[in-house]
Amino acid sequence: MQASTLRPNLFKGKSILVTGGATGLGYAMAEQLAMLGATIHLCGRRGQVVENAATALHDKYGVDAYAHELDIRDAVTVESMIDTIWSQHGGIDGLINNAAGNFISRTESLSTRGFNAISDIVFRGTFYVTQAVGKRWITTGREGSVISILVPWIWTGSPFVVPSAMSKAGIDAMTKSLAVEWGRHNIRLNAIAPGVIPTEGAMARLRPKDHNQQALVDQNPMRRLGTAKDIGDLAAFLLTSENSWINGQTIALDGADWMANGAYFKEYAGWSDADWEAARAASAERTADDKAARTVGKKA
């Protein structure tokens, strides 16, 4: 991770919770905030992975970093985790709603179970965590800031990822709605809609045939893909209380890609049955790896 362009120790004395924060974009944002002095809380379903990530942040940046094994789809355990953070650690000042799930599928082939697997995490789980944190901020009179990680598809829609597109659009609506409702409590809600920032999990599930990323680079107006620093710096910028009048905004972080090229995954309309079977197998393999990691974490 490159050094932040923001002021050193900008978040010293502040605590931030990052859902899905142990890997990928979540870890990138957590690392940038740790670099800026924040106390970090990470949560995720793979307990040992979350523990390892928290330890890495503590060892590298010298900040307090805490791991919480959590499935945000369960509202009861969400409440329990937030209670623990408040009772044992004094609460948090910021929340990054990053936990998500996605895979590509022809919508006519999508099962109810598959639809719920995405919507329960992205739509319901994000609301559970936001509400649990928000009501504690309101009760205690503590100001707070929420960032939700969305997608450019909230503006364009996107074929073959309909559960994600629907759920992310719902969180965009939540962001705008609560920005108005909770603003009087000094609670701000904003969102980031990143373009392609390559991570292992997303590429395996969403672009299983795109081994060469050059086409994505070539179509982007800025002729590059996103980086961990891009999203880490923007998340920190939006979270800091020094930007206390930015509220209710969803900011595209994609080099103007969605404006230039529209909806993602349009090219998959030409896939054959064999292509879809290969994509399904790649996604299933990645899911199996994740489940195995969760099992190892519980045994450790």
LUMGUDREN-298740 format. One record per residue: x, z, y of N, C-alpha, C, O in turn; residue in three letters; residue number from 1. Coordinates in steps of 0.1 Angstrom, whole numbers. Last residue first. Example, Ala and Ser with C-alpha at 12.3 -4.5 7.8 and 13.67 -1.06 7.14 Angstrom:
FIDO     nxx     nzz     nyy    caxx    cazz    cayy     cxx     czz     cyy     oxx     ozz     oyy   rokol   pado
FIDO     128      71     -22     137      71     -11     129      79       0     134      80      11     SER      2
FIDO     132      78     -57     123      78     -45     132      78     -33     142      85     -33     ALA      1
END
This chain:
FIDO     nxx     nzz     nyy    caxx    cazz    cayy     cxx     czz     cyy     oxx     ozz     oyy   rokol   pado
FIDO     -94     143    -240     -81     148    -235     -82     163    -231     -72     169    -226     ALA    300
FIDO    -119     135    -246    -111     141    -257     -99     148    -252     -94     158    -258     LYS    299
FIDO    -127     123    -223    -134     134    -228    -127     142    -239    -128     154    -240     LYS    298
FIDO    -109     101    -221    -109     112    -211    -116     124    -216    -112     135    -212     GLY    297
FIDO    -116      86    -243    -103      92    -243    -103     103    -233     -97     114    -236     VAL    296
FIDO    -141      78    -234    -140      86    -246    -127      93    -246    -126     105    -250     THR    295
FIDO    -134      62    -212    -142      74    -210    -141      83    -221    -141      95    -220     ARG    294
FIDO    -120      42    -225    -113      50    -216    -121      63    -213    -115      74    -211     ALA    293
FIDO    -141      30    -239    -130      36    -246    -123      46    -237    -118      56    -242     ALA    292
FIDO    -156      20    -218    -162      30    -226    -151      37    -234    -152      50    -235     LYS    291
FIDO    -138       0    -209    -142      11    -200    -148      23    -208    -145      34    -205     ASP    290
FIDO    -137     -17    -231    -125     -10    -227    -128       2    -218    -122      12    -219     ASP    289
FIDO    -164     -26    -231    -159     -18    -242    -146     -10    -239    -144       1    -243     ALA    288
FIDO    -163     -41    -207    -172     -29    -208    -167     -20    -220    -167      -8    -218     THR    287
FIDO    -146     -61    -215    -142     -52    -204    -150     -39    -204    -145     -29    -202     ARG    286
FIDO    -161     -73    -235    -148     -68    -238    -143     -58    -227    -138     -47    -230     GLU    285
FIDO    -183     -82    -221    -185     -72    -231    -172     -65    -235    -171     -53    -237     ALA    284
FIDO    -171    -101    -205    -177     -90    -198    -179     -78    -208    -176     -67    -205     SER    283
FIDO    -163    -120    -224    -153    -114    -216    -159    -101    -209    -151     -91    -208     ALA    282
FIDO    -188    -127    -235    -178    -120    -244    -168    -113    -235    -163    -102    -239     ALA    281
FIDO    -200    -140    -213    -206    -128    -219    -196    -120    -227    -196    -107    -226     ARG    280
FIDO    -183    -161    -211    -184    -152    -200    -190    -138    -205    -185    -128    -201     ALA    279
FIDO    -188    -175    -235    -175    -170    -232    -175    -159    -221    -167    -149    -222     ALA    278
FIDO    -215    -181    -230    -211    -172    -241    -197    -166    -239    -195    -155    -242     GLU    277
FIDO    -212    -198    -209    -219    -186    -207    -216    -176    -218    -215    -164    -216     TRP    276
FIDO    -199    -220    -222    -193    -213    -210    -199    -199    -208    -192    -189    -206     ASP    275
FIDO    -218    -227    -240    -205    -222    -245    -198    -214    -234    -192    -204    -236     ALA    274
FIDO    -238    -238    -224    -241    -226    -232    -228    -219    -236    -227    -207    -237     ASP    273
FIDO    -220    -247    -193    -227    -250    -206    -230    -237    -213    -226    -226    -208     SER    272
FIDO    -224    -247    -158    -219    -242    -170    -227    -246    -182    -239    -247    -181     TRP    271
FIDO    -234    -254    -133    -230    -265    -142    -224    -260    -155    -219    -268    -163     GLY    270
FIDO    -238    -231    -119    -250    -238    -123    -246    -250    -133    -255    -254    -140     ALA    269
FIDO    -215    -221    -110    -218    -217    -124    -231    -225    -128    -234    -224    -140     TYR    268
FIDO    -212    -227     -84    -206    -236     -93    -210    -233    -107    -208    -242    -116     GLU    267
FIDO    -222    -205     -70    -231    -217     -71    -225    -227     -82    -233    -233     -89     LYS    266
FIDO    -208    -182     -64    -211    -185     -78    -220    -197     -80    -226    -199     -91     PHE    265
FIDO    -221    -172     -32    -211    -172     -42    -217    -178     -55    -229    -178     -57     TYR    264
FIDO    -235    -189      -4    -236    -181     -16    -225    -183     -25    -219    -194     -27     ALA    263
FIDO    -212    -201      22    -225    -197      17    -225    -188       4    -215    -181       2     GLY    262
FIDO    -190    -211      35    -192    -216      21    -206    -211      15    -210    -216       5     ASN    261
FIDO    -187    -201      61    -182    -214      58    -187    -220      45    -190    -232      43     ALA    260
FIDO    -197    -176      60    -203    -185      70    -199    -199      66    -206    -209      68     MET    259
FIDO    -182    -164      40    -196    -166      37    -203    -176      47    -212    -183      44     TRP    258
FIDO    -156    -164      52    -159    -172      40    -174    -175      38    -178    -186      35     ASP    257
FIDO    -145    -150      73    -156    -159      76    -160    -168      64    -165    -179      66     ALA    256
FIDO    -129    -131      61    -122    -142      68    -132    -153      72    -128    -165      73     GLY    255
FIDO    -143    -109      52    -140    -120      43    -134    -132      49    -134    -143      44     ASP    254
FIDO    -161     -86      58    -146     -86      57    -142     -97      47    -139     -94      36     LEU    253
FIDO    -189     -79      78    -183     -88      68    -168     -87      69    -162     -88      80     ALA    252
FIDO    -205     -49      83    -194     -58      88    -189     -66      76    -184     -61      66     ILE    251
FIDO    -233     -35      94    -227     -40      82    -217     -51      86    -221     -61      92     THR    250
FIDO    -243      -6     113    -237     -20     112    -232     -23      98    -226     -14      91     GLN    249
FIDO    -251      19     120    -261       9     115    -256      -5     113    -264     -14     113     GLY    248
FIDO    -228      25     146    -238      30     137    -248      19     133    -252      11     141     ASN    247
FIDO    -205      36     167    -207      25     158    -216      30     147    -212      39     139     ILE    246
FIDO    -199      58     181    -210      50     186    -212      37     178    -221      29     181     TRP    245
FIDO    -176      71     173    -189      77     171    -201      70     175    -212      74     174     SER    244
FIDO    -149      68     166    -157      56     167    -172      61     165    -179      55     158     ASN    243
FIDO    -138      92     161    -134      86     173    -142      73     176    -142      68     187     GLU    242
FIDO    -144      99     135    -153     103     145    -150      98     159    -158      99     168     SER    241
FIDO    -138      73     111    -133      83     121    -143      86     132    -150      77     136     THR    240
FIDO    -150      53      96    -152      67      93    -148      76     104    -155      87     106     LEU    239
FIDO    -140      28     106    -154      31     107    -157      46     105    -167      51     111     LEU    238
FIDO    -113      31     100    -117      28     113    -132      32     115    -135      38     125     PHE    237
FIDO    -114      33      72    -109      44      80    -113      43      94    -117      52     100     ALA    236
FIDO    -123       7      65    -131      19      61    -127      31      70    -135      39      74     ALA    235
FIDO    -102      -9      75    -116     -10      81    -124       2      77    -131       8      86     LEU    234
FIDO     -81      -1      59     -80       1      73     -94       0      80     -97       8      88     ASP    233
FIDO     -90      -9      33     -86       5      36     -86       8      51     -91      18      55     GLY    232
FIDO     -93     -36      35    -105     -28      33    -102     -13      36    -111      -6      41     ILE    231
FIDO     -66     -44      40     -77     -49      48     -89     -39      47     -94     -35      57     ASP    230
FIDO     -51     -32      19     -50     -27      32     -61     -32      42     -66     -24      50     LYS    229
FIDO     -59     -48      -3     -63     -34      -3     -62     -28      11     -70     -20      16     ALA    228
FIDO     -70     -80       9     -60     -71       4     -66     -57       4     -76     -54      11     THR    227
FIDO     -86    -113       4     -84    -100      10     -74     -91       3     -70     -94      -9     GLY    226
FIDO     -69    -146       5     -79    -136       0     -77    -122       6     -67    -121      13     LEU    225
FIDO     -66    -173      28     -61    -162      20     -72    -154      15     -84    -156      19     ARG    224
FIDO     -74    -191      48     -65    -195      38     -58    -184      31     -46    -184      28     ARG    223
FIDO     -94    -186      66     -81    -180      69     -71    -183      59     -59    -179      60     MET    222
FIDO    -116    -199      54    -111    -204      67     -98    -198      71     -90    -204      78     PRO    221
FIDO    -113    -207      19    -114    -196      30    -109    -201      43     -98    -206      44     ASN    220
FIDO    -106    -226       1    -119    -227       8    -121    -217      19    -130    -218      27     GLN    219
FIDO     -81    -218      -8     -82    -231      -1     -95    -232       7     -96    -238      18     ASP    218
FIDO     -87    -195     -23     -78    -194     -11     -81    -206      -2     -82    -205      10     VAL    217
FIDO    -101    -205     -43    -108    -195     -34    -100    -194     -21    -105    -192     -11     LEU    216
FIDO     -82    -221     -55     -94    -228     -50    -101    -218     -40    -107    -223     -30     ALA    215
FIDO     -64    -203     -65     -60    -211     -53     -72    -218     -47     -73    -220     -35     GLN    214
FIDO     -66    -187     -87     -73    -183     -75     -71    -192     -63     -77    -190     -52     GLN    213
FIDO     -69    -195    -119     -62    -199    -107     -71    -196     -95     -81    -202     -94     ASN    212
FIDO     -88    -185    -136     -75    -180    -138     -66    -184    -126     -57    -176    -122     HIS    211
FIDO    -118    -183    -138    -110    -186    -126     -96    -180    -128     -93    -170    -121     ASP    210
FIDO    -135    -175    -158    -128    -188    -160    -118    -191    -149    -111    -201    -149     LYS    209
FIDO    -145    -150    -150    -138    -151    -162    -130    -164    -165    -121    -164    -172     PRO    208
FIDO    -155    -136    -126    -148    -149    -126    -139    -151    -138    -127    -153    -137     ARG    207
FIDO    -168    -113    -132    -174    -122    -123    -168    -136    -123    -174    -146    -120     LEU    206
FIDO    -152     -96    -149    -167     -98    -151    -173    -109    -144    -183    -115    -148     ARG    205
FIDO    -126     -99    -141    -129    -101    -155    -144    -103    -157    -148    -111    -166     ALA    204
FIDO    -127     -94    -114    -123    -107    -118    -127    -109    -133    -131    -120    -136     MET    203
FIDO    -134     -66    -114    -143     -76    -108    -140     -90    -113    -149     -98    -117     ALA    202
FIDO    -111     -54    -127    -125     -53    -132    -134     -64    -127    -142     -70    -135     GLY    201
FIDO     -89     -61    -110     -90     -65    -124    -104     -65    -130    -108     -74    -137     GLU    200
FIDO     -95     -76     -79     -93     -64     -87     -96     -68    -101    -103     -77    -104     THR    199
FIDO     -91     -94     -49     -90     -94     -63     -87     -80     -69     -78     -73     -65     PRO    198
FIDO    -116     -98     -28    -104     -89     -28    -101     -87     -43    -107     -78     -49     ILE    197
FIDO    -137    -119     -13    -129    -117     -26    -116    -110     -23    -107    -114     -16     VAL    196
FIDO    -153     -99      11    -152    -111       3    -144    -108      -9    -143     -97     -14     GLY    195
FIDO    -172     -69      18    -160     -76      16    -162     -89       8    -170     -90      -1     PRO    194
FIDO    -190     -55      40    -193     -65      30    -181     -73      27    -179     -83      34     ALA    193
FIDO    -195     -21      47    -186     -32      47    -190     -42      36    -193     -38      25     ILE    192
FIDO    -216      -1      69    -213      -7      56    -203     -18      58    -201     -24      69     ALA    191
FIDO    -227      31      82    -223      17      83    -219      12      70    -219      19      60     ASN    190
FIDO    -242      58      97    -241      50      84    -237      36      88    -244      30      96     LEU    189
FIDO    -237      91     110    -236      76     111    -235      70      98    -229      75      88     ARG    188
FIDO    -251     119     124    -247     113     111    -248      98     113    -258      92     117     ILE    187
FIDO    -261     134     144    -247     130     145    -242     126     131    -230     128     128     ASN    186
FIDO    -288     136     142    -280     147     136    -265     144     137    -258     151     130     HIS    185
FIDO    -297     112     152    -299     124     161    -292     136     155    -290     146     162     ARG    184
FIDO    -293      95     131    -284      95     142    -285     107     151    -275     111     156     GLY    183
FIDO    -312      94     110    -302     105     110    -293     105     122    -285     114     124     TRP    182
FIDO    -327      71     116    -334      84     112    -324      95     114    -328     106     119     GLU    181
FIDO    -308      50     120    -318      54     131    -324      68     128    -325      76     137     VAL    180
FIDO    -294      51      97    -287      51     110    -296      55     121    -292      63     130     ALA    179
FIDO    -314      47      78    -309      61      80    -300      62      93    -299      73      98     LEU    178
FIDO    -318      19      81    -328      29      82    -323      43      86    -329      49      95     SER    177
FIDO    -293       7      76    -299       5      89    -310      16      91    -311      22     102     LYS    176
FIDO    -288      17      49    -279      19      60    -285      18      74    -283      27      82     THR    175
FIDO    -311       6      36    -309      21      37    -299      24      48    -302      33      56     MET    174
FIDO    -305     -21      37    -317     -16      44    -316      -1      46    -320       5      56     ALA    173
FIDO    -282     -21      21    -281     -25      35    -293     -20      43    -291     -16      54     ASP    172
FIDO    -294     -14      -3    -285      -4       4    -282      -8      18    -280       1      27     ILE    171
FIDO    -308     -37      -8    -315     -25      -6    -307     -14       1    -311      -7       9     GLY    170
FIDO    -287     -55     -12    -296     -57       0    -304     -44       3    -306     -41      14     ALA    169
FIDO    -278     -44     -36    -269     -43     -24    -278     -45     -11    -275     -39      -1     LYS    168
FIDO    -299     -51     -53    -296     -37     -50    -287     -35     -38    -290     -26     -30     SER    167
FIDO    -300     -80     -52    -312     -72     -48    -308     -57     -44    -312     -52     -34     MET    166
FIDO    -274     -85     -61    -278     -90     -48    -290     -82     -43    -290     -78     -32     ALA    165
FIDO    -275     -73     -87    -265     -68     -77    -270     -72     -63    -270     -64     -54     SER    164
FIDO    -294     -89    -100    -296     -74     -98    -287     -68     -88    -291     -59     -80     PRO    163
FIDO    -283    -116     -97    -295    -112     -90    -297     -97     -89    -300     -92     -78     VAL    162
FIDO    -262    -133    -101    -259    -118     -99    -271    -112     -92    -269    -104     -83     VAL    161
FIDO    -270    -159    -102    -264    -154    -114    -259    -139    -113    -253    -134    -122     PHE    160
FIDO    -268    -167     -67    -273    -170     -81    -264    -162     -91    -252    -160     -89     PRO    159
FIDO    -274    -147     -39    -264    -153     -48    -270    -155     -62    -275    -146     -68     SER    158
FIDO    -280    -143      -4    -284    -143     -18    -273    -148     -26    -263    -154     -21     GLY    157
FIDO    -269    -142      21    -271    -155      16    -279    -155       3    -284    -165      -2     THR    156
FIDO    -266    -115      29    -271    -125      39    -275    -138      32    -284    -145      38     TRP    155
FIDO    -257    -102       7    -269     -96      13    -275    -106      24    -287    -105      27     ILE    154
FIDO    -234    -114      -1    -247    -119      -7    -259    -113       0    -270    -118      -2     TRP    153
FIDO    -212    -100       7    -218    -110      16    -231    -116      11    -238    -123      19     PRO    152
FIDO    -218     -66      -2    -213     -79      -5    -219     -89       5    -229     -86      11     VAL    151
FIDO    -208     -32       4    -218     -41       0    -212     -55      -4    -200     -55      -8     LEU    150
FIDO    -202       1       4    -195     -11       2    -206     -21      -4    -211     -19     -15     ILE    149
FIDO    -209      23      31    -214      18      18    -207       4      16    -207      -4      26     SER    148
FIDO    -200      52      47    -197      38      45    -201      34      31    -198      40      21     ILE    147
FIDO    -210      78      68    -211      72      55    -207      57      56    -212      50      65     VAL    146
FIDO    -202     109      84    -201      94      84    -202      88      70    -195      93      61     SER    145
FIDO    -214     137     102    -209     130      91    -209     115      92    -216     110     101     GLY    144
FIDO    -216     171     116    -216     156     117    -210     150     105    -201     155      98     GLU    143
FIDO    -236     198     106    -222     191     105    -224     176     107    -232     170     101     ARG    142
FIDO    -258     214     103    -254     209     116    -241     202     117    -235     201     128     GLY    141
FIDO    -266     221      78    -255     229      84    -252     225      98    -244     231     105     THR    140
FIDO    -287     203      73    -289     217      72    -279     226      79    -282     236      85     THR    139
FIDO    -273     178      75    -284     182      84    -287     197      84    -289     202      95     ILE    138
FIDO    -255     180      54    -250     178      68    -261     182      78    -258     189      88     TRP    137
FIDO    -273     181      33    -264     193      36    -258     192      50    -257     202      57     ARG    136
FIDO    -284     156      34    -293     168      37    -285     181      39    -289     190      46     LYS    135
FIDO    -262     139      28    -269     139      41    -277     152      44    -277     157      55     GLY    134
FIDO    -256     144       1    -247     147      12    -254     149      25    -251     158      33     VAL    133
FIDO    -280     135     -11    -275     149     -14    -265     153      -3    -265     165       1     ALA    132
FIDO    -283     109      -1    -293     119       2    -287     133       0    -289     142       8     GLN    131
FIDO    -260      97     -13    -262      97       2    -272     108       6    -269     115      15     THR    130
FIDO    -265     100     -40    -253     106     -34    -255     107     -19    -252     118     -13     VAL    129
FIDO    -289      85     -43    -288      99     -48    -276     106     -40    -278     117     -35     TYR    128
FIDO    -282      59     -34    -292      68     -27    -290      82     -30    -291      91     -22     PHE    127
FIDO    -265      52     -54    -260      53     -41    -269      61     -32    -265      69     -24     THR    126
FIDO    -282      52     -77    -271      61     -76    -266      63     -62    -263      74     -57     GLY    125
FIDO    -301      31     -70    -305      45     -72    -293      54     -70    -294      64     -62     ARG    124
FIDO    -283       8     -66    -294      11     -58    -298      26     -58    -298      33     -48     PHE    123
FIDO    -261       9     -85    -259       5     -71    -271       9     -62    -268      15     -51     VAL    122
FIDO    -271      21    -109    -258      25    -103    -259      22     -88    -258      31     -79     ILE    121
FIDO    -295       8    -114    -294      23    -115    -281      28    -108    -282      39    -103     ASP    120
FIDO    -289     -19    -113    -297     -13    -102    -296       2    -103    -297       9     -92     SER    119
FIDO    -273     -23    -137    -268     -25    -123    -276     -18    -113    -270     -11    -104     ILE    118
FIDO    -289     -15    -157    -275     -11    -157    -269     -12    -143    -261      -4    -139     ALA    117
FIDO    -313     -29    -153    -312     -15    -150    -298     -10    -149    -295      -1    -141     ASN    116
FIDO    -305     -54    -163    -310     -53    -149    -308     -38    -145    -303     -35    -134     PHE    115
FIDO    -300     -48    -190    -290     -53    -181    -293     -51    -167    -284     -48    -159     GLY    114
FIDO    -325     -40    -198    -314     -30    -199    -303     -35    -190    -297     -27    -183     ARG    113
FIDO    -339     -63    -196    -343     -52    -187    -332     -42    -187    -329     -36    -177     THR    112
FIDO    -316     -91    -196    -325     -81    -203    -329     -71    -193    -322     -69    -182     SER    111
FIDO    -315    -125    -186    -311    -111    -183    -321    -102    -190    -334    -104    -189     LEU    110
FIDO    -320    -151    -188    -315    -145    -200    -312    -130    -198    -308    -123    -208     SER    109
FIDO    -327    -159    -163    -338    -160    -173    -333    -154    -186    -341    -151    -195     GLU    108
FIDO    -303    -156    -149    -314    -146    -147    -324    -147    -158    -330    -137    -161     THR    107
FIDO    -272    -158    -164    -284    -166    -161    -296    -156    -160    -298    -148    -169     ARG    106
FIDO    -248    -135    -151    -258    -139    -162    -268    -148    -156    -272    -147    -144     SER    105
FIDO    -220    -114    -145    -228    -127    -142    -237    -130    -154    -233    -127    -166     ILE    104
FIDO    -222     -80    -134    -217     -90    -143    -225    -103    -140    -236    -102    -134     PHE    103
FIDO    -214     -48    -120    -219     -61    -119    -214     -70    -131    -204     -67    -137     ASN    102
FIDO    -216     -17    -102    -214     -24    -115    -220     -38    -113    -229     -40    -105     GLY    101
FIDO    -201      10     -83    -210      -2     -85    -208      -7     -99    -199      -3    -107     ALA    100
FIDO    -191      32     -58    -194      30     -72    -204      18     -73    -214      17     -66     ALA     99
FIDO    -189      36     -30    -182      24     -36    -186      21     -50    -185      10     -55     ASN     98
FIDO    -196      51      -3    -204      47     -15    -198      34     -20    -201      23     -16     ASN     97
FIDO    -178      76      11    -177      61       8    -185      58      -5    -181      63     -15     ILE     96
FIDO    -183     100      35    -187      95      22    -185      80      21    -189      73      30     LEU     95
FIDO    -170     128      53    -173     114      52    -175     111      37    -170     117      28     GLY     94
FIDO    -166     155      52    -169     149      65    -173     135      64    -179     129      73     ASP     93
FIDO    -177     180      28    -170     168      32    -175     164      46    -185     168      51     ILE     92
FIDO    -172     214      16    -180     203      19    -171     191      23    -159     191      21     GLY     91
FIDO    -157     236       6    -162     236      20    -169     223      25    -171     221      37     GLY     90
FIDO    -151     238     -20    -141     231     -11    -146     230       3    -139     224      11     HIS     89
FIDO    -171     252     -34    -157     255     -37    -147     249     -27    -135     253     -27     GLN     88
FIDO    -195     244     -22    -193     258     -25    -178     261     -27    -173     272     -24     SER     87
FIDO    -193     216     -19    -197     225      -8    -193     239     -10    -187     246      -2     TRP     86
FIDO    -187     207     -45    -178     204     -34    -181     213     -22    -171     217     -15     ILE     85
FIDO    -209     218     -59    -195     222     -62    -186     219     -50    -178     228     -46     THR     84
FIDO    -230     203     -48    -230     217     -47    -216     223     -49    -211     232     -41     ASP     83
FIDO    -222     178     -57    -222     180     -43    -222     195     -40    -216     200     -31     ILE     82
FIDO    -226     182     -85    -213     179     -80    -212     182     -65    -202     188     -60     MET     81
FIDO    -254     186     -86    -245     197     -90    -231     194     -85    -224     204     -81     SER     80
FIDO    -264     162     -77    -266     174     -69    -257     185     -73    -252     193     -64     GLU     79
FIDO    -255     146     -98    -251     144     -85    -252     156     -76    -243     160     -69     VAL     78
FIDO    -270     157    -119    -255     159    -119    -249     156    -105    -239     162    -101     THR     77
FIDO    -295     148    -111    -293     162    -113    -278     165    -112    -274     175    -106     VAL     76
FIDO    -294     120    -110    -296     127     -98    -293     142     -99    -288     148     -90     ALA     75
FIDO    -274      98    -125    -281     111    -129    -282     119    -116    -272     125    -112     ASP     74
FIDO    -258      78    -117    -271      74    -121    -280      87    -124    -292      86    -124     ARG     73
FIDO    -232      86    -114    -241      88    -102    -255      84    -105    -264      85     -97     ILE     72
FIDO    -215     106    -134    -223      94    -135    -233      94    -124    -243     102    -125     ASP     71
FIDO    -183     121    -131    -197     120    -127    -203     106    -129    -196      96    -127     LEU     70
FIDO    -157     142    -126    -163     133    -136    -178     133    -133    -184     143    -134     GLU     69
FIDO    -137     145     -99    -150     149    -104    -155     139    -113    -158     127    -109     HIS     68
FIDO    -107     157     -85    -113     147     -94    -126     153     -99    -127     165    -102     ALA     67
FIDO     -91     159     -53     -99     165     -64    -106     154     -71    -111     144     -66     TYR     66
FIDO     -63     165     -34     -71     155     -40     -78     160     -52     -71     166     -61     ALA     65
FIDO     -44     173      -5     -53     178     -16     -62     167     -21     -68     160     -13     ASP     64
FIDO     -14     153      -1     -27     158       4     -34     165      -8     -31     162     -20     VAL     63
FIDO      10     141      -6      10     155      -3      -3     161       1      -4     172       6     GLY     62
FIDO      12     114     -14      10     117       0       9     132       4       8     135      16     TYR     61
FIDO      19     114     -41      25     104     -32      23     108     -18      33     106     -10     LYS     60
FIDO       5     135     -53      19     134     -55      26     125     -45      37     128     -40     ASP     59
FIDO     -22     130     -46     -15     142     -42       0     141     -43       7     145     -33     HIS     58
FIDO     -25     105     -58     -27     106     -44     -20     119     -39     -13     119     -29     LEU     57
FIDO     -22     111     -85     -13     102     -79     -13     103     -64      -3     102     -57     ALA     56
FIDO     -43     129     -90     -29     134     -91     -19     124     -84     -10     129     -77     THR     55
FIDO     -64     111     -88     -63     122     -78     -49     128     -78     -43     131     -68     ALA     54
FIDO     -59      94    -109     -59      89     -96     -57     100     -86     -50      98     -76     ALA     53
FIDO     -62     111    -131     -49     105    -129     -48     100    -114     -37     101    -108     ASN     52
FIDO     -89     118    -129     -78     128    -128     -65     122    -124     -58     127    -116     GLU     51
FIDO    -100      93    -134    -102      99    -121     -92     110    -119     -86     111    -108     VAL     50
FIDO     -92      89    -160     -88      80    -150     -89      86    -136     -81      84    -128     VAL     49
FIDO    -105     110    -172     -91     111    -172     -85     101    -162     -75     104    -155     GLN     48
FIDO    -133     103    -168    -127     115    -163    -112     115    -162    -107     119    -152     GLY     47
FIDO    -151      78    -158    -139      80    -167    -131      91    -162    -122      90    -154     ARG     46
FIDO    -170      79    -138    -174      82    -151    -162      84    -161    -164      91    -171     ARG     45
FIDO    -161      95    -107    -163      84    -115    -166      88    -129    -164     100    -133     GLY     44
FIDO    -148     105     -75    -157     107     -86    -159      94     -94    -158      83     -88     CYS     43
FIDO    -126     123     -54    -129     111     -62    -139     114     -72    -138     125     -79     LEU     42
FIDO    -118     135     -23    -126     138     -35    -129     125     -41    -135     116     -35     HIS     41
FIDO     -90     143      -2     -98     133     -10    -105     139     -22    -100     147     -29     ILE     40
FIDO     -81     150      30     -84     156      17     -93     146      10    -103     142      16     THR     39
FIDO     -61     127      50     -74     133      45     -73     140      32     -65     137      24     ALA     38
FIDO     -38     115      60     -39     129      60     -52     135      55     -53     148      55     GLY     37
FIDO     -35      88      57     -38      93      71     -41     108      71     -46     113      82     LEU     36
FIDO     -32      85      31     -20      82      39     -22      87      53     -12      91      60     MET     35
FIDO     -58      90      24     -48     100      20     -35      98      29     -29     108      33     ALA     34
FIDO     -69      65      33     -73      78      39     -63      89      36     -61      98      44     LEU     33
FIDO     -56      48      15     -54      46      29     -58      59      37     -51      63      46     GLN     32
FIDO     -66      57     -10     -52      58      -7     -49      57       8     -41      64      14     GLU     31
FIDO     -93      52      -7     -89      66      -9     -74      67      -5     -70      77       1     ALA     30
FIDO     -92      24      -7     -97      31       5     -93      45       4     -89      51      15     MET     29
FIDO     -82      19     -33     -75      14     -21     -79      21      -8     -71      24       0     ALA     28
FIDO    -101      30     -49     -88      37     -48     -80      32     -36     -73      39     -29     TYR     27
FIDO    -122      12     -44    -124      26     -41    -110      33     -40    -108      41     -31     GLY     26
FIDO    -112     -12     -54    -113     -11     -39    -115       4     -36    -111       8     -25     LEU     25
FIDO     -95       1     -83    -100     -10     -74    -101      -7     -60     -92      -1     -54     GLY     24
FIDO    -102      35     -91     -96      22     -93    -101      12     -83    -110      15     -75     THR     23
FIDO    -115      59     -83    -102      60     -91     -95      46     -93     -83      46     -97     ALA     22
FIDO    -139      60     -70    -127      59     -63    -114      59     -70    -103      60     -64     GLY     21
FIDO    -167      61     -73    -159      50     -80    -145      48     -74    -140      37     -72     GLY     20
FIDO    -169      75     -41    -175      73     -54    -169      60     -60    -166      51     -53     THR     19
FIDO    -151      96     -22    -152      82     -26    -158      81     -40    -151      85     -49     VAL     18
FIDO    -153     119       4    -157     117     -10    -158     102     -12    -164      95      -4     LEU     17
FIDO    -130     136      25    -138     124      22    -140     122       7    -131     125      -1     ILE     16
FIDO    -123     158      51    -125     156      37    -134     144      34    -144     143      41     SER     15
FIDO     -98     166      76    -111     160      72    -111     158      57    -101     156      51     LYS     14
FIDO     -73     175      82     -84     184      84     -98     179      80    -107     187      80     GLY     13
FIDO     -64     143      93     -59     156      89     -70     166      92     -75     166     103     LYS     12
FIDO     -69     117      99     -79     124      91     -74     138      87     -80     144      78     PHE     11
FIDO     -46     109     113     -59     107     119     -70     115     112     -79     120     119     LEU     10
FIDO     -19     109     106     -27     121     105     -40     121     112     -46     131     116     ASN      9
FIDO     -11      81     127      -8      90     116     -16     103     117     -18     108     128     PRO      8
FIDO     -35      57     137     -27      68     141     -24      77     129     -33      81     122     ARG      7
FIDO     -34      25     118     -41      36     126     -31      48     128     -20      48     122     LEU      6
FIDO     -22       8     102     -21       5     116     -27      16     125     -26      15     137     THR      5
FIDO      -6      22      73     -18      20      81     -14      16      95      -4      21     101     SER      4
FIDO      18       6      52      15      16      62       2      12      70       1       1      73     ALA      3
FIDO       6      -9      22      14     -10      34       9       2      43      -2       7      42     GLN      2
FIDO       8       0     -12       0       0       0       9       0      12      18       8      14     MET      1
END
